[in-house]
Amino acid sequence: MKPFAYLRPGSVAEAVRAGAERPGARFLGGGTNLVDLMKLGVESPGLLIDVSRLPLDRVTRTDDGGLRIGATVRNSDLAAHPDVRTDYPALSQALLAGASGQLRNTATTGGNLLQRTRCPYFQDVSKPCNKRIPGSGCPAREGAHRDLAVLGHSQDCVATNPSDMAVALAALDATVRLHGPEGERTVPVTGFHRLPGGNPDQDTVIRPGELITEVVLPPRPDGALSLYRKARDRASYAFALASVAAVLTVRDGRVEQASLAFGGLAHRPWRARAAEEVLRGAPATDETFAQAVDTELSAARPLRDNGFKVVLARNLAIGALTELTTRAAPSR
């Protein structure tokens, strides 16, 4: 066992100060990912800063009708929250698809956003991995990559982001609030996670010592419906081969507003901007949906064994958009 120090700060300011003073320190919420990585030897922080008892565990309405979600809100509590289920069902569905009930009872909002990839080479310290040791190589490119990226990957990394929650947050235009040594700042969820490029060891844009304090959702647009759909190898407790979160507003048979994000395909939740551009103002038909999704997925660069994920994602997205359109149609 590698020894480490433990601190339970009494305030956000104390937590941030401790994190800034000890390079390599890690904030501990539920620990459902971090502790596992410590057991595997992937993570070896010299200091764990336990933020689980800071007053960051509330879900409240913003002044404009949006939702403020504290960083230590448990996944199970967030999925069951009446405001989430009513106004942001895609988020509730994503959380419920994400893990077992036991894990959801422990995992936190901030920790979910910061979880590391589940690439088998990253988790096996006997193998090279550019995410663990920059410059050591990416054996997944020629090895076991069936579950890995088809979009946005690089020669240095083909890992995928494992979060279901983050995919829904990306489609819902959520923002992340951070408190660090230099003060507070806000980052869109769509820009919080990075593509790998030449330094895949950096999963997010978070700076040393910064702590996630909350996630903020904007008000639900009038008439907008949302959902989350996920395909996986087994019915429960499995990460997404592909997933999609969709937010859609249809009026008079045309798409007024559309947000679409894919999971399981890239190093970060993949916001489908090209597809959204095709959808906006177009007839809400299967033909439009297929054209939009195909436009987005034309950028895919599947590897030897994971081309099926492109077809899987296509079918999920078209099905989700069709289902939301059916729900939006006036009853006769």
SULURDA-V817393 format. One record per pair of residues at least 6 apart in sequence whose C-alpha atoms are under 8 Angstrom apart, sorted by the first residue. I is the first residue (numbers start at 0). J is the second residue. Records with the same first field share a line. If there is no record, write none. Layout:
I=J + J
//
This chain:
1=43
2=45
3=44 + 45 + 46 + 47
4=45 + 46 + 47
5=46 + 47 + 48 + 49
6=46 + 47 + 48 + 49
7=48 + 49 + 50
8=14 + 48 + 49 + 50 + 53
9=53
10=53
11=53 + 178
14=48 + 50 + 210
15=178 + 179 + 180 + 208 + 209 + 210
16=180 + 208
17=48 + 208
18=24 + 25 + 26 + 48 + 207 + 208 + 209
19=180 + 207 + 208 + 209
20=208
21=45 + 46
22=207 + 208
23=44 + 45 + 46
24=44 + 45 + 46 + 47 + 48
25=44 + 46 + 47 + 48
26=47 + 48 + 49 + 50 + 210
27=33 + 47 + 48 + 49 + 50 + 51 + 110
28=49 + 50 + 51 + 71 + 106 + 107 + 109 + 110
29=51 + 105 + 106 + 107 + 110
30=105 + 106 + 110
31=102 + 105 + 106
32=110 + 114 + 115
33=42 + 114
36=42 + 122
37=43
39=122 + 123 + 124
40=124
41=121 + 122 + 123 + 124 + 131
50=71
51=71
53=71
55=69 + 70 + 71 + 72 + 212 + 213
56=68 + 69 + 70 + 71 + 72 + 73
57=67 + 68 + 69 + 72
58=66 + 67 + 68 + 69 + 72 + 77
59=66 + 67 + 68
60=66 + 67
61=67
63=217 + 218
64=217 + 218
65=215 + 216 + 217 + 218 + 219
66=215 + 216 + 217 + 218
67=213 + 214 + 215 + 216
68=108 + 213 + 214 + 215
69=108 + 212 + 213 + 214
70=107 + 108 + 109 + 110 + 211 + 212 + 213 + 214
71=107 + 108 + 109 + 110
72=107 + 108
73=103 + 104 + 105 + 106 + 107 + 108
74=94 + 103 + 104 + 105 + 106 + 107 + 108
75=94 + 95 + 100 + 103 + 104
76=104
77=83 + 91
78=84 + 90 + 91 + 92 + 94 + 95
79=91
83=90 + 91
84=90 + 91
86=219
87=171 + 219 + 225
88=225 + 226 + 227
89=167 + 225 + 226 + 227 + 244 + 245
90=164 + 167 + 168 + 226 + 227
92=226 + 227 + 228
93=163 + 164 + 166 + 167 + 227 + 228
94=103 + 163 + 164
95=103
96=163 + 229 + 235 + 236
97=162 + 163 + 164 + 236 + 237 + 238
98=235 + 236 + 237
99=235 + 236
108=214
109=211 + 212 + 213
111=162 + 164 + 165
112=162 + 164 + 165
113=203
114=161 + 162
115=160 + 161 + 202
116=158 + 159 + 160 + 161
117=158 + 159 + 160 + 161
118=147 + 158 + 159
120=126 + 127 + 128 + 138 + 139
121=127 + 128 + 130 + 131
127=135 + 136 + 137 + 138
128=134 + 135 + 136 + 137 + 138
129=135 + 136 + 137 + 155 + 156 + 198 + 199 + 200
130=156 + 198 + 199 + 200 + 201
131=200
132=200
133=198 + 199 + 200
136=155
137=154 + 155 + 156 + 157
139=156 + 157
140=154 + 156 + 157 + 302
141=303
144=157 + 302 + 304 + 305
145=304 + 305
146=240 + 263 + 305
147=157 + 158 + 159 + 263 + 264 + 265 + 305
148=157 + 158 + 159 + 263 + 264 + 265 + 266 + 301 + 305
149=157 + 264 + 265 + 299 + 300 + 301 + 302 + 305 + 306 + 308 + 309
150=264 + 265 + 298 + 299 + 300 + 301
151=194 + 195 + 265 + 266 + 299
152=158 + 194 + 195 + 196 + 265 + 266
153=195 + 196 + 197
154=196 + 197
155=195 + 196 + 197 + 198 + 199
156=195 + 196 + 199
157=195 + 265 + 266
158=265 + 266
159=263 + 264 + 265 + 266 + 267
160=262 + 263 + 264 + 265 + 266 + 267 + 268
161=238 + 239 + 262 + 263
162=262
163=239 + 242 + 262
165=188 + 268
166=243 + 244 + 260 + 261 + 262 + 268 + 269
167=227 + 243 + 244 + 245 + 260
168=188 + 216
169=188 + 189 + 260 + 268 + 269 + 270
170=244 + 245 + 246 + 258 + 259 + 260 + 270
171=216 + 217 + 246 + 258
172=187 + 188 + 189 + 216 + 217
173=187 + 188 + 214 + 215 + 216 + 217
174=185 + 186 + 187 + 188 + 214 + 215 + 216
175=185 + 186 + 187 + 188 + 191 + 211 + 212 + 213 + 214 + 215
176=183 + 184 + 185 + 186 + 211 + 212 + 213 + 214 + 215
177=183 + 184 + 185 + 186 + 209 + 210 + 211 + 212 + 213
178=184 + 209 + 210 + 211 + 212
179=206 + 207 + 208 + 209 + 210
180=208 + 209
189=268 + 269 + 270
190=204
191=203 + 204 + 205
192=202 + 203 + 204 + 266 + 267 + 268
193=201 + 202 + 203 + 204 + 266 + 267
194=202 + 265 + 266 + 267
195=201 + 202 + 266
202=266
222=248 + 249
223=246 + 247 + 248 + 249 + 256
224=246 + 247 + 248 + 323 + 327
225=244 + 245 + 246 + 247 + 323
226=244 + 245 + 246 + 319 + 323
227=242 + 243 + 244 + 245 + 319
228=242 + 243 + 244 + 315 + 319
229=239 + 240 + 241 + 242 + 243 + 315
230=239 + 240 + 241 + 242 + 311 + 315
231=237 + 238 + 239 + 240 + 241
232=239 + 240
238=263
239=262 + 263
240=263 + 264 + 308
241=261 + 262 + 263 + 264 + 308 + 311 + 312
242=261 + 262 + 263 + 312 + 315
243=259 + 260 + 261 + 262 + 312 + 315 + 316 + 319
244=259 + 260 + 261
245=257 + 258 + 259 + 260 + 316 + 319 + 320
246=256 + 257 + 258 + 259
247=254 + 255 + 256 + 257 + 258 + 320 + 323 + 324
248=254 + 255 + 256 + 257 + 327
249=255 + 256 + 283 + 324 + 327
252=282 + 283
253=280 + 281 + 282 + 283
254=278 + 279 + 280 + 281 + 282 + 283
255=279 + 280
256=278 + 279 + 280
257=275 + 278 + 279
258=270 + 271 + 272 + 275
259=270 + 271 + 272 + 274 + 275
260=268 + 269 + 270 + 271
261=268 + 269 + 270 + 271 + 312
262=268 + 269
264=308
271=295
272=295
273=291 + 294 + 295
274=291 + 292 + 293 + 294 + 295
275=291
276=291
277=287 + 290 + 291
278=287 + 288 + 291
281=287
283=324
284=321
285=317 + 321
288=317 + 320 + 321
289=313 + 317
292=313 + 316 + 317
293=313
296=309 + 313
299=309
301=309
//
